[in-house]
Amino acid sequence: MVYWATLPRTWELEDVQAVLNVIITTLGGVTIYVFTRSCWLISGRLAAKGNAVPVTSLLSVNTPGEAIDALNLLRSHVLRHWRILVQCIMVIALSLLTVLSGPIAKYSTQMTLVTIQTEVNGNLALGHNSMADSQVVWNLTQESLDYAEFPTDQLLDYLPDTTTPWIYRPEEWNNTWSMACDATESTPVDLTLTENCTSFESKFAPSLPQIFPQAYFGEEFFYNFGDYYVNNTYIQDLLVIMYGANYSDFEESTGTWRTISLSIGALHVHGIPKNDSDWTMCRFGEGEVERASYTRIDCRVKRDRGTFGNAFFGAYPDTWETGIIPSSFVANFFPQFKQEAIEDMEISPLTPRRLQRFYQVYVISKDTQGKLPVRRPMSVNVVAVQLSTVFIAVVALLTLFNCLAGATYGLSLLYKREALASVPQSKLDWLLQSITSNNPLVRNGAYALPVAMTSPGRQAEEGRRVSAETKRARFEGAVYDARWAEHSQPSPDFTTLTPGFPPKMGETRYPAPFYPLGPS
């Protein structure tokens, strides 16, 4: 499992990835330098003290090319020289790290949402009776409530700016109206239309008490509908929205009801005979319909907290124009309903939750028509960059190693500069050593790097190419000793050496043969 650390939200993803590219490339190069110098320092200290050390232990591998050359030379013998092997692995791995810095930076970062609390613009609810068809406002408000995961068990007294990605936190709200609803999910019903088209109740009378009892028992009852017909005799699909309410607990001081028992129902009918008349219910013929189903919510809306006081700031479900409510529902849901009917698709049911959510949306949209801007502290989702903790751990370990190993290397050079300066370290040091050791003017005062010399006849016999085995034998058999001049011995013929690894030498040993290289 990958864990992520969140960076300051002012940092941009592109900037973070660019910085990571630089960090990866720089860290890779520095680690190669420090690691190879640390490996050299292990034997360099011994050589500086006058001990004889194998030349293989002084080799510094700095580039992938040098690593390939060393592996190609030693081949299976590389397992005997763990220091060279480790250097080769590290150099190749860290070089690949720098080459792949772009993809590493990309997959080590990601965008995320972080919730913070900040001041949010919004509008306080004021009492309004109704609202005309306003699809854009309704859609934006519903998207905002859905994104915030605002619960459907209350009405809003305040609507945050719908362009702000706010999140619902119960402790940040003190809405005055609660809404507890019982839901009736989609239920099939046998529906037969009567000849009596004087009212909605009479036309749908046989089944209406089951579909929507509030039509008969509510103090208020309103409905609205929309349909899609394919010809003058057949209505393919019909959507009816019904609203009914009863009021109780009247408050004299504010002139409002504290409790509203309301029901909202959605009836979907498929396959209805159509009359020539377009006058309300007479539009529909009589007889059985092909199929019908309904959903309904029965809610108790109650003002729980405090009173409105002299000024009314809060949701106002006790509207004087309740007939607009079912009309608004039809205006909101019918476009999708009709499109699905035209395409002969399965009609999406208006679930109880969709009915309850839109009632919230309608009331707060209606009550914020008169803009009363207010800023409130609220939880908001903001975009931030996250960095992989695995990446952080690897960078921290490499940085720690560089600090410790670099400090050790630096202190060694500081306190033993003269002694360590005489021990070849880089390719340039070995090249200068070779040049000096073969200079006739300083040959007796310097220490010659042994060079295999063969006679012209032998070159003709063996060819100019020296075998890899011979090169390997020369390399493994060479020993660096800063005191070799005190015990001058002739340089051996490397072409006759076996490729065996010489015995480990902590100090100069005699008469065991060794192949000295180094300055006095």
C-alpha positions as CSV (number, residue, x, y, z in Angstrom):
1,M,0.0,0.0,0.0
2,V,1.4,3.4,-1.1
3,Y,1.0,6.3,1.3
4,W,1.0,9.9,0.3
5,A,2.1,13.1,1.9
6,T,0.2,16.3,1.1
7,L,2.2,19.3,0.1
8,P,1.2,22.9,0.6
9,R,-1.8,23.6,-1.6
10,T,-0.2,26.7,-3.2
11,W,2.3,24.3,-4.9
12,E,1.5,23.4,-8.5
13,L,1.9,19.9,-9.8
14,E,4.1,21.0,-12.8
15,D,6.4,22.9,-10.5
16,V,6.7,20.0,-8.0
17,Q,7.5,17.6,-10.8
18,A,10.1,19.9,-12.3
19,V,11.8,20.2,-8.9
20,L,11.7,16.5,-8.4
21,N,13.5,16.0,-11.8
22,V,16.3,18.2,-10.6
23,I,16.5,16.5,-7.2
24,I,16.6,13.0,-8.7
25,T,19.3,13.9,-11.2
26,T,21.4,15.8,-8.7
27,L,21.0,13.1,-6.0
28,G,21.9,10.3,-8.5
29,G,25.1,12.1,-9.5
30,V,26.2,13.0,-6.0
31,T,25.5,9.5,-4.7
32,I,27.6,7.9,-7.4
33,Y,30.5,10.3,-6.5
34,V,30.2,9.8,-2.8
35,F,29.8,6.0,-3.0
36,T,32.7,5.3,-5.3
37,R,35.0,7.6,-3.2
38,S,33.9,5.8,0.0
39,C,34.8,2.5,-1.6
40,W,38.2,3.8,-2.6
41,L,38.8,5.3,0.8
42,I,38.6,1.8,2.5
43,S,41.8,0.7,0.7
44,G,43.2,4.2,0.2
45,R,43.7,4.6,3.9
46,L,45.7,1.3,4.1
47,A,47.8,2.3,1.1
48,A,48.5,5.8,2.6
49,K,49.8,4.0,5.7
50,G,52.3,2.1,3.6
51,N,50.4,-1.2,3.3
52,A,50.3,-3.1,0.1
53,V,46.8,-3.3,-1.3
54,P,45.4,-5.0,-4.5
55,V,44.9,-2.5,-7.3
56,T,41.4,-3.9,-7.7
57,S,40.5,-2.5,-4.3
58,L,41.5,1.0,-5.5
59,L,39.3,1.0,-8.6
60,S,36.7,3.7,-8.7
61,V,33.8,3.0,-11.1
62,N,32.1,6.3,-11.9
63,T,30.1,5.8,-15.1
64,P,28.0,3.0,-16.6
65,G,30.6,2.7,-19.4
66,E,33.3,2.0,-16.8
67,A,31.0,-0.4,-15.0
68,I,30.5,-2.4,-18.3
69,D,34.2,-2.4,-19.0
70,A,35.0,-3.7,-15.5
71,L,32.3,-6.4,-15.7
72,N,33.5,-7.4,-19.2
73,L,37.1,-7.6,-18.0
74,L,36.4,-9.6,-14.8
75,R,33.4,-11.6,-16.0
76,S,33.0,-14.5,-13.6
77,H,35.9,-13.3,-11.5
78,V,33.8,-10.2,-10.5
79,L,32.3,-12.2,-7.7
80,R,35.7,-12.3,-6.0
81,H,35.8,-8.5,-6.1
82,W,32.6,-7.6,-4.2
83,R,33.7,-3.9,-4.0
84,I,33.9,-3.6,-7.7
85,L,30.6,-5.5,-8.2
86,V,28.7,-3.3,-5.7
87,Q,30.1,-0.2,-7.4
88,C,29.0,-1.4,-10.8
89,I,25.5,-2.2,-9.6
90,M,25.1,1.1,-7.8
91,V,26.5,3.2,-10.7
92,I,24.2,1.4,-13.2
93,A,21.1,1.7,-10.9
94,L,21.7,5.3,-10.1
95,S,22.4,6.2,-13.7
96,L,19.1,4.6,-14.7
97,L,17.5,6.6,-11.9
98,T,18.6,9.8,-13.4
99,V,17.5,8.8,-16.9
100,L,14.1,7.9,-15.6
101,S,13.7,11.0,-13.5
102,G,10.8,12.2,-15.5
103,P,8.6,9.1,-15.1
104,I,9.6,8.7,-11.5
105,A,8.6,12.3,-10.8
106,K,5.3,11.8,-12.6
107,Y,4.3,8.6,-10.8
108,S,5.6,9.8,-7.4
109,T,3.1,12.7,-7.4
110,Q,-0.7,12.9,-7.7
111,M,-3.5,15.4,-7.4
112,T,-5.9,15.1,-4.5
113,L,-8.6,16.9,-2.7
114,V,-7.9,18.3,0.8
115,T,-10.7,19.6,3.0
116,I,-10.0,22.9,4.7
117,Q,-12.2,25.4,6.5
118,T,-12.5,28.8,5.0
119,E,-14.9,31.7,4.5
120,V,-17.4,30.9,1.8
121,N,-19.8,33.3,0.0
122,G,-23.4,32.5,0.0
123,N,-27.0,33.8,0.4
124,L,-29.2,33.7,3.4
125,A,-32.7,32.3,2.9
126,L,-35.6,34.9,2.8
127,G,-39.3,34.2,2.6
128,H,-40.6,33.9,-0.9
129,N,-43.9,32.4,-2.1
130,S,-42.8,30.8,-5.4
131,M,-40.3,30.6,-8.1
132,A,-40.6,30.5,-11.9
133,D,-39.1,27.8,-14.0
134,S,-35.3,28.1,-13.5
135,Q,-33.6,25.0,-14.7
136,V,-30.0,26.3,-14.5
137,V,-30.3,27.4,-10.9
138,W,-32.0,24.2,-9.9
139,N,-29.3,22.1,-11.6
140,L,-26.4,24.0,-10.1
141,T,-28.0,23.9,-6.7
142,Q,-28.7,20.2,-6.8
143,E,-25.2,19.4,-8.1
144,S,-23.8,21.5,-5.2
145,L,-25.9,19.6,-2.6
146,D,-25.0,16.3,-4.1
147,Y,-21.3,17.1,-4.2
148,A,-21.4,18.3,-0.6
149,E,-23.3,15.1,0.4
150,F,-25.9,17.3,2.1
151,P,-28.4,15.1,3.9
152,T,-32.1,15.1,2.8
153,D,-33.4,15.3,6.4
154,Q,-33.5,19.1,6.6
155,L,-34.2,22.3,4.7
156,L,-31.5,24.9,4.1
157,D,-31.5,28.3,5.7
158,Y,-28.3,29.3,3.8
159,L,-27.1,28.4,0.3
160,P,-23.3,28.5,-0.2
161,D,-22.0,29.7,-3.6
162,T,-22.7,26.8,-6.0
163,T,-19.3,27.3,-7.7
164,T,-17.5,26.6,-4.4
165,P,-16.7,22.9,-3.7
166,W,-18.0,23.0,-0.1
167,I,-18.5,19.9,2.0
168,Y,-21.3,19.3,4.5
169,R,-20.2,19.2,8.2
170,P,-23.0,18.9,10.7
171,E,-21.3,21.2,13.2
172,E,-21.2,24.0,10.6
173,W,-25.0,24.2,10.2
174,N,-27.9,25.3,12.3
175,N,-30.9,24.9,10.0
176,T,-34.3,25.6,11.5
177,W,-36.4,23.0,9.6
178,S,-36.1,19.2,9.9
179,M,-37.7,16.9,7.4
180,A,-38.4,13.3,8.3
181,C,-39.8,11.3,5.4
182,D,-41.3,7.8,4.8
183,A,-40.6,6.6,1.3
184,T,-42.7,4.5,-1.0
185,E,-40.5,3.0,-3.7
186,S,-41.7,2.3,-7.2
187,T,-44.9,0.3,-6.9
188,P,-46.9,-1.1,-9.9
189,V,-50.6,-0.3,-9.8
190,D,-53.6,-1.4,-11.9
191,L,-55.1,1.8,-13.3
192,T,-58.4,2.3,-15.1
193,L,-59.4,5.7,-16.2
194,T,-63.1,6.7,-15.8
195,E,-65.3,8.7,-18.2
196,N,-65.6,11.5,-15.7
197,C,-63.1,14.1,-16.6
198,T,-64.3,16.9,-14.4
199,S,-61.3,16.6,-12.2
200,F,-58.1,14.7,-11.7
201,E,-59.6,12.9,-8.7
202,S,-62.6,11.7,-10.7
203,K,-60.5,10.7,-13.7
204,F,-58.1,8.6,-11.7
205,A,-60.6,7.7,-8.9
206,P,-60.4,3.9,-8.9
207,S,-56.7,3.8,-7.9
208,L,-56.0,7.3,-6.7
209,P,-56.6,6.5,-3.0
210,Q,-53.8,3.9,-3.2
211,I,-51.5,6.1,-5.2
212,F,-51.9,9.4,-3.3
213,P,-54.3,9.5,-0.3
214,Q,-53.5,13.1,0.3
215,A,-55.7,13.9,-2.7
216,Y,-58.7,13.3,-0.5
217,F,-57.4,14.0,3.0
218,G,-55.1,17.0,2.5
219,E,-55.9,20.6,3.3
220,E,-54.1,21.4,0.1
221,F,-53.8,19.2,-3.0
222,F,-52.2,20.2,-6.4
223,Y,-51.0,18.3,-9.4
224,N,-49.3,18.9,-12.7
225,F,-48.5,16.6,-15.6
226,G,-46.6,16.3,-18.9
227,D,-47.0,13.6,-21.5
228,Y,-45.6,12.4,-24.8
229,Y,-48.1,11.3,-27.4
230,V,-47.3,9.6,-30.8
231,N,-50.7,10.4,-32.5
232,N,-54.1,11.8,-31.9
233,T,-55.4,8.6,-30.2
234,Y,-52.4,7.3,-28.2
235,I,-50.4,8.8,-25.4
236,Q,-47.2,6.8,-25.0
237,D,-46.0,8.0,-21.6
238,L,-47.5,10.3,-18.9
239,L,-45.9,11.8,-15.9
240,V,-48.0,13.2,-13.1
241,I,-46.6,15.0,-10.0
242,M,-48.9,15.4,-7.0
243,Y,-48.5,17.6,-3.9
244,G,-50.6,17.6,-0.7
245,A,-50.1,19.2,2.7
246,N,-51.7,19.5,6.2
247,Y,-50.6,22.3,8.6
248,S,-50.5,22.3,12.4
249,D,-49.0,24.2,15.4
250,F,-49.6,27.8,14.2
251,E,-47.4,30.5,15.7
252,E,-49.2,33.8,16.2
253,S,-46.1,35.9,16.6
254,T,-44.8,35.1,13.2
255,G,-48.0,34.0,11.4
256,T,-46.4,30.7,10.3
257,W,-47.1,27.0,10.9
258,R,-44.4,25.2,12.8
259,T,-45.3,21.7,11.4
260,I,-46.2,20.7,7.9
261,S,-47.3,17.2,6.9
262,L,-46.7,17.0,3.2
263,S,-46.7,14.3,0.5
264,I,-45.2,14.4,-2.9
265,G,-46.0,11.6,-5.4
266,A,-44.9,10.8,-9.0
267,L,-47.1,8.7,-11.2
268,H,-45.8,7.2,-14.5
269,V,-48.4,5.8,-16.9
270,H,-47.6,4.0,-20.1
271,G,-50.1,3.5,-22.9
272,I,-53.1,5.7,-22.5
273,P,-56.0,6.3,-25.0
274,K,-56.1,10.0,-26.1
275,N,-59.2,12.0,-26.8
276,D,-59.5,14.8,-29.3
277,S,-60.1,17.3,-26.5
278,D,-57.0,18.9,-24.9
279,W,-58.9,20.3,-21.9
280,T,-57.2,19.1,-18.8
281,M,-58.4,15.6,-17.8
282,C,-60.6,15.2,-20.8
283,R,-57.5,14.8,-22.8
284,F,-57.2,11.3,-21.5
285,G,-59.6,8.5,-22.7
286,E,-61.2,5.9,-20.6
287,G,-60.4,2.3,-19.8
288,E,-57.4,0.3,-18.6
289,V,-53.9,1.6,-19.3
290,E,-51.1,-0.7,-20.4
291,R,-49.1,-0.2,-17.2
292,A,-48.6,2.2,-14.3
293,S,-46.4,2.7,-11.3
294,Y,-45.9,5.4,-8.6
295,T,-43.4,6.6,-6.0
296,R,-44.2,8.8,-3.0
297,I,-42.7,10.5,0.0
298,D,-44.7,11.3,3.1
299,C,-42.8,13.9,5.2
300,R,-43.1,15.7,8.5
301,V,-41.5,19.1,8.1
302,K,-41.0,20.8,11.5
303,R,-39.3,24.0,12.7
304,D,-37.1,22.7,15.5
305,R,-34.8,25.5,16.6
306,G,-35.7,29.0,17.9
307,T,-38.1,31.4,16.3
308,F,-37.8,33.7,13.4
309,G,-38.0,36.8,15.5
310,N,-38.9,40.1,13.8
311,A,-37.1,39.4,10.6
312,F,-37.6,36.2,8.7
313,F,-34.3,34.6,7.8
314,G,-34.7,30.9,7.0
315,A,-36.4,28.4,4.8
316,Y,-40.1,29.1,4.1
317,P,-42.0,25.9,3.2
318,D,-45.2,27.5,4.4
319,T,-45.6,29.2,1.1
320,W,-48.9,30.8,-0.1
321,E,-48.4,29.4,-3.6
322,T,-48.1,25.7,-3.2
323,G,-49.6,25.0,-6.6
324,I,-46.3,26.1,-8.1
325,I,-44.5,23.2,-6.4
326,P,-45.8,20.3,-8.6
327,S,-45.4,22.6,-11.7
328,S,-41.8,23.1,-10.7
329,F,-41.3,19.3,-10.3
330,V,-42.7,18.7,-13.8
331,A,-40.5,21.5,-15.3
332,N,-37.5,19.9,-13.7
333,F,-38.1,16.2,-14.4
334,F,-40.1,16.1,-17.6
335,P,-37.4,17.0,-20.1
336,Q,-35.4,13.8,-19.3
337,F,-38.7,11.9,-19.0
338,K,-39.8,12.9,-22.5
339,Q,-36.4,12.3,-24.1
340,E,-36.4,8.8,-22.8
341,A,-39.9,8.3,-24.1
342,I,-39.0,9.6,-27.5
343,E,-36.0,7.2,-27.7
344,D,-38.3,4.4,-26.4
345,M,-35.9,3.8,-23.5
346,E,-36.8,2.5,-20.1
347,I,-38.1,5.5,-18.1
348,S,-35.9,6.4,-15.1
349,P,-38.1,6.2,-12.0
350,L,-38.4,9.3,-9.9
351,T,-37.1,7.7,-6.7
352,P,-38.2,9.0,-3.3
353,R,-34.8,10.4,-2.7
354,R,-34.9,12.3,-6.0
355,L,-38.3,13.8,-4.9
356,Q,-37.0,14.7,-1.5
357,R,-33.8,16.2,-2.9
358,F,-35.6,18.4,-5.4
359,Y,-38.0,19.6,-2.7
360,Q,-34.9,20.9,-0.8
361,V,-33.5,22.4,-4.0
362,Y,-36.8,24.2,-4.8
363,V,-37.3,25.7,-1.4
364,I,-33.8,27.1,-1.0
365,S,-33.7,28.3,-4.6
366,K,-37.0,30.0,-4.1
367,D,-35.9,31.6,-0.8
368,T,-32.6,32.9,-2.1
369,Q,-34.1,34.8,-5.0
370,G,-33.7,38.0,-3.0
371,K,-30.0,38.0,-2.6
372,L,-28.7,38.5,0.9
373,P,-25.0,37.8,0.8
374,V,-23.4,36.3,3.9
375,R,-19.9,34.8,4.4
376,R,-19.7,31.8,6.6
377,P,-16.8,29.5,7.7
378,M,-17.3,26.2,5.9
379,S,-15.4,23.1,4.9
380,V,-14.2,23.3,1.3
381,N,-12.4,20.8,-0.9
382,V,-9.3,22.3,-2.5
383,V,-6.9,20.7,-4.9
384,A,-3.4,19.8,-3.5
385,V,-0.4,17.9,-4.7
386,Q,0.6,14.7,-2.9
387,L,4.1,13.1,-2.9
388,S,4.7,9.4,-2.4
389,T,6.1,8.5,1.0
390,V,8.2,5.8,-0.6
391,F,9.9,8.4,-2.7
392,I,10.4,10.6,0.3
393,A,11.9,7.6,2.2
394,V,14.3,6.7,-0.6
395,V,15.5,10.3,-1.0
396,A,15.9,10.7,2.7
397,L,18.0,7.5,2.9
398,L,20.2,8.5,0.0
399,T,20.6,12.0,1.4
400,L,21.6,10.6,4.8
401,F,24.1,8.3,3.2
402,N,25.6,11.1,1.2
403,C,25.9,13.3,4.4
404,L,27.5,10.6,6.5
405,A,29.8,9.1,3.8
406,G,30.6,12.5,2.4
407,A,31.5,13.8,5.8
408,T,33.8,10.8,6.5
409,Y,35.5,11.2,3.1
410,G,35.9,14.9,3.6
411,L,37.4,14.6,7.1
412,S,39.8,11.9,5.9
413,L,41.0,14.2,3.1
414,L,41.3,17.1,5.6
415,Y,43.4,15.2,8.2
416,K,45.3,12.9,5.9
417,R,45.6,15.1,2.8
418,E,49.3,14.5,2.1
419,A,49.2,10.7,2.7
420,L,46.0,10.2,0.6
421,A,47.1,12.5,-2.1
422,S,49.9,10.1,-3.0
423,V,47.4,7.3,-3.7
424,P,45.8,7.3,-7.2
425,Q,42.1,7.7,-7.1
426,S,40.5,8.8,-10.4
427,K,41.4,7.9,-13.9
428,L,43.3,11.2,-14.2
429,D,45.4,10.2,-11.2
430,W,46.2,6.8,-12.7
431,L,47.0,8.4,-16.1
432,L,49.3,11.0,-14.5
433,Q,51.0,8.1,-12.6
434,S,51.5,6.2,-15.8
435,I,52.9,9.3,-17.6
436,T,55.3,10.1,-14.7
437,S,56.4,6.5,-14.3
438,N,57.5,6.2,-17.9
439,N,59.3,9.6,-18.1
440,P,63.0,8.9,-18.4
441,L,63.9,12.1,-16.5
442,V,62.0,11.1,-13.4
443,R,62.1,7.4,-13.7
444,N,64.5,6.9,-10.8
445,G,62.6,9.3,-8.6
446,A,59.1,8.1,-9.3
447,Y,57.4,4.7,-9.3
448,A,56.8,3.1,-12.6
449,L,53.4,1.6,-13.5
450,P,54.3,-1.8,-14.9
451,V,53.7,-2.1,-18.6
452,A,53.8,-5.5,-20.3
453,M,56.6,-5.5,-22.8
454,T,57.0,-8.2,-25.4
455,S,59.6,-8.7,-28.0
456,P,58.9,-8.2,-31.7
457,G,59.2,-11.9,-32.3
458,R,56.7,-12.7,-29.6
459,Q,54.3,-10.1,-30.9
460,A,54.4,-11.6,-34.3
461,E,53.9,-15.1,-32.8
462,E,51.0,-14.1,-30.5
463,G,49.6,-11.2,-32.5
464,R,49.0,-7.7,-31.2
465,R,45.8,-8.6,-29.4
466,V,46.2,-9.4,-25.8
467,S,43.6,-11.9,-24.6
468,A,41.0,-11.0,-22.0
469,E,42.3,-13.6,-19.7
470,T,45.8,-12.0,-19.8
471,K,44.3,-8.6,-19.1
472,R,42.4,-10.0,-16.2
473,A,45.4,-11.7,-14.8
474,R,47.4,-8.4,-15.0
475,F,44.7,-6.5,-13.3
476,E,44.1,-9.0,-10.5
477,G,47.7,-9.6,-9.9
478,A,48.7,-5.9,-9.6
479,V,49.4,-4.6,-6.1
480,Y,49.8,-1.0,-5.0
481,D,52.5,-0.3,-2.4
482,A,53.7,3.2,-1.6
483,R,57.1,1.8,-0.2
484,W,58.0,-0.4,-3.2
485,A,61.0,1.7,-4.0
486,E,62.7,0.7,-0.8
487,H,62.5,-2.9,-1.9
488,S,63.0,-2.6,-5.6
489,Q,62.1,-5.7,-7.6
490,P,61.9,-6.2,-11.3
491,S,58.5,-5.9,-12.9
492,P,57.2,-9.4,-13.9
493,D,56.1,-10.6,-17.3
494,F,52.3,-10.3,-16.9
495,T,51.7,-12.5,-19.9
496,T,52.9,-15.5,-17.9
497,L,50.7,-14.8,-14.8
498,T,47.8,-17.1,-13.9
499,P,44.4,-15.4,-13.4
500,G,44.3,-16.4,-9.8
501,F,43.5,-13.8,-7.1
502,P,46.6,-12.8,-5.0
503,P,46.5,-13.4,-1.3
504,K,45.1,-10.5,0.8
505,M,47.9,-8.3,2.0
506,G,47.7,-6.1,5.1
507,E,51.3,-5.1,4.9
508,T,54.3,-5.7,2.6
509,R,55.3,-9.3,2.7
510,Y,58.6,-10.9,1.5
511,P,59.6,-13.0,-0.3
512,A,56.1,-13.4,-1.7
513,P,56.0,-11.8,-5.2
514,F,54.0,-8.6,-5.7
515,Y,53.7,-6.1,-8.4
516,P,54.3,-2.7,-6.9
517,L,52.7,0.5,-8.3
518,G,52.9,3.9,-6.7
519,P,55.0,7.0,-5.7
520,S,57.6,7.3,-3.0
